[in-house]
Amino acid sequence: MDDFDWFAWAVGFWEGEGCVGLPGGYLGISAPQKEREPLDRLVTVFGGKVGGPYNTGCKYQWQLTGHGAWTFAERVMPYVSERRRVQLQEKIDRAKRRRPALPDYGFHKFP
């Protein structure tokens, strides 16, 4: 697969399996999984790290925070469902309110 195919795969994977949250008030992107291999692919495409193994149903978790999370959100926003766009935008807005001193990564509200 070429780079765009991997990007498309990763966006689709996150759309179905991923989460967006505010750990410590900062934007955080994650995806839990029983197998590590697909999460290692997410690291290859978007960066971040894989934690685990954990003693839970989902043994591994891909995590992306800081600048990487903002870049991820900006890159995937045009390709995810309306439901995911709303989730991302709500978390982005909350992160900006909770941490007003966040650097401006060139990230703007999406239509």
NORLINCOR-V35055 format. One record per backbone hydrogen bond with DSSP energy under -0.5 kcal/mol. CO is the residue of the C=O (numbers start at 0). NH is the residue of the N-H. If there is no record, write none. Layout:
co = [CO	CO]
nh = [NH	NH]
This chain:
co = [1	2	3	4	5	6	7	8	9	10	11	12	13	16	18	20	21	22	26	27	28	29	30	32	35	35	36	37	38	39	40	41	41	42	48	48	50	53	56	58	58	59	60	61	62	63	64	65	65	66	67	68	69	70	71	72	75	75	76	80	81	82	83	84	85	86	87	88	89	90	91	92	93	94	96	98	102	105]
nh = [5	6	7	8	9	10	11	12	13	14	15	16	17	31	29	27	24	25	65	20	63	18	61	59	38	39	40	41	42	43	44	45	46	46	50	62	60	55	58	52	53	32	50	30	48	28	67	68	69	70	71	72	73	74	75	76	78	79	79	84	85	86	87	88	89	90	91	92	93	94	95	96	97	98	99	101	104	107]
